[in-house]
Amino acid sequence: MFNKILQEKNSKTTVEKVLFIVVGLLCLTPIISPPIALLLGIVFAQFFNHPFPKQNQKATHLLLQISVVGLGFGINVHSALQASTTGFIFTISTIVGTLLLGFILGKLLKNDTIISYLISGGTAICGGSAIAALTPIIKANEKQTSVALSTIFILNSIALFLFPVVGHLLHLSQAQFGLWSAIAIHDTSSVVGAAAKYGNESLQIATTIKLARALWIIPLALMSTFLFKSSNTKLKIPYFIGYFIIAIIVSTYVPFVASISAYIVIISKAGLTLTLFLIGSGLSKKNLQSVGLKPIIQGIILWLIISILSLVSIIHF
């Protein structure tokens, strides 16, 4: 009896591995779009056990960074500078406003202070990357980090599908949508996924502004060190942003690289699609159930306010 149960378990694990790999490979083809890849990952997580749970987080983190750097080869230096200048004031005002509002909401909802701070930081800057940078500084435990990440990733999943629809309904230009998605969508992966669906110009603007926004992790981390009095922890700087900038410069001024940049971008987009599948596959029932209602409420309110206010500002100003 025991051997039979063990065989059935091994057989199920093999099926899960094969299915996971097959879907992952399909995500590298034009057949699967970024939103569909995320949806496939979420569906997989609800019906199957993740066959590679330990490797998934590392692979997601590394693949996202490589893909984003690759997208830099499709961006011109002059366009990047213009996009960064356009979004600078929005960046400062929305980051400060989101952090203050997050603090107030956390108090009103009586959320755990650390969870509230992580959600606010993730919403204000760049989702999971900001949370990962802040976690060791404010000494967040695994449960607190998991709740904050799950909250952000759930809202990211919704944004990836919702934002392009809203953009088309409101007839936003490529530039307007790129700026809006970079400000109002938390994670770099979902920003790039939504912008890529909207158009190439939108993709370039959104990626540039989002990564410029991600640099604000550094002052936020320094401020967090002071607030939580954790001077002994190391500051994690997102070094891949530097590689992204190098990619932009090289593709603009080196003719040979410019001639193959289109192919690099295609490969990078495929890598991003696979990244979204990996992210979705990590949103299991257990992870979703562990979030709780109050953190979700805080995350939704913050997200709606920053989305609506930034959209109104972009359209009218």
N, C-alpha and C positions, 0 to 999 in steps of 0.2 A: 504493500500500500504506500509506504513512504517513498519507495523508488518511483512509483507511478506518479505521485504528486510532484516529485523532484523533476521528473522528465517533462511533465506538463508545464511546470514553471520555466524550465530551460527552453522548451519549445516556444512558449509565449515571449520570452526575452529575445529569442532569435528573430521572431516575427517583428517585434518592436524595433529591433536594430535595423533590420532590412528595410522596413517601412520608413523609418526615420532617415536613413541614408538615401533612399530613392526620392523621397520628397525634397530632401536637401539638395540633391543633384538637379532636380527639376527647377528649383529656385534659381539655379545658375543659368537657366535658359530664358529666352524672351517669352515663353509660355506663361510664366508666373510674374505678376506685377508685385511691387512692394506691399500694397495693402492686402492682396490675396495671400502673400507669403506669411504675413503676420497672422492672418485669420487661420491659415492652415496650421501654424504653430500652436495657436490657442486651442483649436479643435483637437489636435493631437494630444495636448496636455490634459484635456478633460477625459479622454477615453483610454489613454495608454500611460504606462509608467515611462518616465524619461530614461532611455537606455544609457545615456552618457551624462548624468547629472553633474559630476565633478568637473568634467572637461567643458561643459556648456558655457559656464560663466567666463572662463578664461578665453575660450574661443570667440565668444561674443565680443568681449572687450577688445581683443587683438584685431579681429576682423573688421570691426567698426572703425578703428583707428586707421588701418591700412586702406580701407575703402574711401574714407574721407580724404586722406592724403592723395589718393589716386584721383579723386574728383578735382583736386587743385590743379591738375594738369589741363583741365578744360576751362580755366578761368584766366582772363587777361589782367595784368597788373593794374592798368588804368581803370578798368571796370571794378576791380576789387577795392581800390582806393575810394572811388566814387560811392560805392555801396556802403563801405564802412563809415564814411562821413555822413551819409544820409541817415544811418541808423544810430548815430552816436548819442544824440540827445534822448531819443526814445529809450535807448539802452539804460542810461543812467536813471531816468525818471521811473521807468517800469521796475527796475531792480530795487530801488529804494522803496517805492510804493508797495511792491509786493511783499517785501520783508516786513514793513511796518504793519500792513494789513494782516499778514500771516501771524504776527505776534498777537494782535488784537483778537483775531478769530480763535487762536489757540487758547487764550485766556477765557474767552466767552464759552467755548465748547469744553473747557477743562480737559484738554488733551494733554498727554504726556509732553513735558517741555522739550525733550530731545526729539521726539517724533515730529512735533509741531515745527521745530526749527529746521529739521531735515526736509520736510515737505515744502516749507517756505523757501529754503535755499534752492531746492531742486526746481521749484516753479519759477523762481526769480532768474536763474541763470541757465543751467543746461542739464536738468533732470538727473539721471543716474550718475553722471560724471561729477556733478557738484556734491551729491550725496556721498559718493565714494571718497571724495576729497575731504569732506567734513567729518565723516564717521570717526577716524582715529583722533581727530583734534578734539571733538567734544565727548569722546569716549562712549560712543553709542554701542550698545550690545547688539547681538545678532538679531534678536526679536525686533528691536526698534528700527534697525536698518532695513530688515525685511518688510516691515509694515510700510515704511516710507517709500521704499523702492517699488513695492507692489502697487501702492496708491498712484505713484507717478506713471508706472507702466500701463496701468488700466486706462488712465486718462490719455496717455500717448496713443494707445490703440484706437480709442474713439476719435481722437483728433486726426489721425492718419486717414480715416474714412470721411470724416465730417468736413474738414477744412476745404478740400478741393470742391466739394459740392456747394458749400457756402460761397466760395470764391467765384464760381461760375454763375450762381444765382444773382450775385451782386455785381457781376461783370467787372471784377477787379482786374487791373492790368497785371502783366507779369511782374513788374517792379513792386506794385502794391501787395500782391500775394506773397512774394518773396520776403518782403519786409515784415508783413503780418505773421507769417508762419514762423519766422526766426524769433520773433518776440513772444508769440502766444503759445507755441508748442514747446513742451519741456525739453525733450531729449533730441540730440543731434540726429539720431537715426530716423525718428519720425518726421523731423523737420525736412530732412533731405528726401525721405520717401514721399511726403506730401508735395513738396516743391517739384520733384522729378515728374510726378504725375501731372502737374499743372503746366510745366513747360521748361525748356532749357534755360531761358533767361531768368525765370523764377528760381530755378535750381542754383544758378551761380550766385545770385543776390542772397538767397536764403542761407546758403552754406557759408559765404563770407561773413555775413552779419552774425550768424550763430556762433561761429568760431571766434570772432572778435568779442562777442558777448561772453564766451567761455573763459576769456582771460580774466574776467572779473572774479573768478574762483579765487585768485590770489589775494586781492584785498579782503574778500569775504572770509577766507580762511584765516588771515591775520587778525581780523576783527573777532572771529570766533575764538581764537586763541586767547584773546584778552577777556572776552565775555565769560568763557568757561574755564579760564585760568589754567590752561594746559600748555605751558611753555616748553615742556620736554618732548612734545610730539613733533614729528617732522612734517613739513609742508609739502604736499604732493602737487607738483606743477604738471599740467597736461602738455608734455613736451611734443606730442604729435602735432600740435598747432604750429610749432616752428617748422616741422617738415611740410606741413600744408602750405605755408608761406613760401618755402623754398621751391615747392612744386610749381606754384604760380609764377615765380620769377623765372625759373628755368624754362617753363613752357612758353613764356613770352619772349625771351631773349636768346634762346638756343634753337636755331632752325631745325636741327635733327629731331630734337625732342618735340618741337611743335608739330613736326610731320607725323609723329606717331601718337600724339596726345589724344586724338579721338578714340583710338583703340584702347588706350589706358583707361579712359573715362567709361567706355563700354564695360570693360572688365570690372571696374570699380562699382558700377551700378549693379552688376550681377552680385558682387560681394555684399553690397548693402542689402539686397533682396534676401540673400541667405542669412544675413545678420538679423533681419526682422523675423524670419522664421525661427531662428534660435531664441530670440527674445520671447516670442509667443509661446514656444514650447516650454518655457520656464514658468509660465503663469498657470500652474496646476490648481486644482480645486483647493488643496491645502493652503497654498499661498494666497489665493483669493479670499478664503474664509478667515485667514489670520488677520486680515486688514482691520476689520471692525468698521462700524458706521461713522463714528466721529472723525477719524482721519480722512475718510472719503469725503465727508461733508466739507471739511476744511479745504481739501484739495480741489473739490468741484467749485466752491465759491471763489477761491483764489483764481482758478483757471478761467471761470466765466467773466469775472471782473476785468482781468488783464486782457482777455480776448476781445471783449466788447469795447472797452475804452481805447485799446490800441487800434482796433478796426475803425472806430468812429474818427479817431485822430488822423489816421492814414487817409481816409476817404475825404475828410473835410479840410485838412490842413496840409 
